[in-house]
């Protein structure tokens, strides 16, 4: 028998099951093969019925599963929710994707900040002729490691502006 001790359950798993079905699942390995086959089918059919009931509760067909819990606000939220269920190698890949998305968000925010600074009239709050985002002022508040990370982010943002 395979070791599934690291298997995690999602909210959907909890919604589509109940304690009695979990008890049957726990008892399956102790039954004869023919009983295992029959009861495992019964368990899956019951889980399917629970799922159909779950979706039948929603009034708005577009909000079916959202009626029970808020939908993730962003792709990063969804990836963060999926990550704990992935094998270690795939978790690393999910981290790369999340960092990539966050990098584009930082770039977009940086660009918006640059646009708003350049749109301010001269002498406006926080601006003087030719100023950009005050990285140097921000760096003064950071630790050396954080300063290094900020410089790396600045280099990435500058490289992305060239694209």
C-alpha positions in Angstrom: 0.0 0.0 0.0 1.3 3.4 -0.9 2.1 5.9 1.8 -0.2 8.9 1.5 0.6 10.4 4.9 1.5 13.8 3.3 -1.9 14.0 1.4 -3.8 17.2 2.4 -7.5 17.7 2.0 -9.0 20.8 0.3 -12.2 22.6 1.5 -13.9 20.9 -1.4 -13.0 17.5 0.0 -14.6 18.5 3.3 -17.7 19.8 1.6 -18.2 16.7 -0.6 -17.8 14.2 2.3 -19.0 13.6 5.8 -17.7 11.8 8.9 -19.5 8.5 8.0 -17.9 8.3 4.6 -14.5 9.0 6.2 -15.2 6.1 8.6 -16.0 3.8 5.7 -12.8 4.9 3.9 -10.8 4.1 7.0 -12.3 0.7 7.3 -11.8 -0.3 3.6 -8.3 -1.8 4.0 -9.6 -4.2 6.6 -12.2 -5.7 4.4 -12.2 -8.4 1.7 -11.4 -7.3 -1.8 -15.0 -7.8 -3.1 -16.3 -5.7 -0.1 -13.6 -3.1 -0.8 -14.7 -2.7 -4.4 -18.4 -2.4 -3.5 -18.0 0.0 -0.6 -15.4 2.2 -2.4 -18.0 2.6 -5.2 -20.7 3.4 -2.6 -18.4 6.0 -1.0 -17.6 7.7 -4.4 -21.3 7.7 -5.3 -22.2 9.3 -2.0 -19.4 11.9 -2.5 -20.8 12.6 -5.9 -24.3 13.1 -4.4 -22.9 15.5 -1.8 -21.2 17.4 -4.6 -24.4 17.6 -6.6 -26.2 18.8 -3.5 -23.5 21.4 -2.9 -23.9 22.9 -6.3 -27.7 22.7 -6.1 -27.6 25.1 -3.1 -26.5 28.1 -5.1 -29.1 30.5 -6.5 -26.9 32.0 -9.2 -25.5 29.4 -11.6 -22.4 31.6 -12.2 -21.6 31.6 -8.5 -22.0 27.9 -7.8 -18.9 27.2 -5.6 -18.5 30.9 -4.8 -21.7 30.8 -2.9 -19.9 28.8 -0.2 -16.7 30.7 -0.1 -15.2 33.8 -1.7 -13.4 33.2 -4.9 -9.6 33.9 -4.9 -8.9 37.5 -5.5 -6.0 37.0 -7.9 -4.0 34.3 -9.7 -1.4 34.6 -6.9 -4.1 33.7 -4.4 -5.1 30.7 -6.4 -1.5 29.5 -6.8 -0.9 30.0 -3.1 -4.0 27.8 -2.4 -2.8 25.1 -4.8 0.8 25.1 -3.8 0.5 23.0 -0.5 -1.0 20.1 -2.5 1.7 20.0 -5.1 4.9 17.8 -4.9 8.0 19.7 -3.8 9.4 20.1 -7.3 6.1 21.6 -8.5 6.0 23.8 -5.4 9.3 25.3 -6.5 7.8 25.9 -10.0 4.7 27.5 -8.5 7.0 29.8 -6.5 8.7 30.9 -9.8 5.4 31.6 -11.4 4.2 33.6 -8.4 7.5 35.6 -8.3 7.1 36.3 -12.1 3.6 37.5 -11.6 4.6 39.6 -8.6 7.5 41.1 -10.7 5.1 42.2 -13.4 2.8 43.7 -10.7 5.8 45.6 -9.2 6.7 46.8 -12.7 3.2 48.0 -13.4 3.0 49.7 -10.0 6.4 51.3 -10.6 5.4 52.5 -14.0 2.2 54.0 -12.6 4.2 55.7 -9.9 6.6 57.1 -12.5 3.7 58.3 -14.6 2.1 60.0 -11.6 5.4 61.6 -10.6 6.0 62.9 -14.1 2.4 64.2 -14.3 2.7 66.3 -11.2 3.3 70.0 -11.8 6.8 71.2 -10.9 7.0 72.0 -7.2 4.1 69.5 -6.5 4.3 67.3 -3.4 7.4 65.1 -3.4 8.6 66.2 -6.8 11.4 68.3 -8.0 12.6 68.7 -11.6 13.8 65.4 -12.9 13.1 63.3 -9.8 11.9 59.7 -10.0 10.9 57.2 -7.4 13.1 57.9 -4.4 15.0 54.6 -4.1 17.8 56.3 -2.3 15.5 57.6 0.4 13.9 54.2 0.7 17.2 52.4 1.0 18.2 54.5 4.0 15.4 52.8 6.0 16.4 49.2 5.0 18.9 46.7 6.3 21.9 45.9 4.0 20.2 42.7 2.8 17.0 44.5 2.0 19.0 47.3 0.2 20.6 44.6 -1.9 17.2 43.2 -2.8 15.9 46.6 -3.6 18.8 47.2 -5.9 18.1 43.9 -7.6 14.4 44.9 -8.0 15.5 48.2 -9.5 17.7 46.4 -12.0 14.9 44.1 -13.0 12.5 47.1 -13.4 15.0 48.9 -15.5 15.6 45.8 -17.7 11.8 45.4 -18.1 11.5 49.0 -19.3 13.9 48.2 -22.1 11.6 45.4 -23.4 
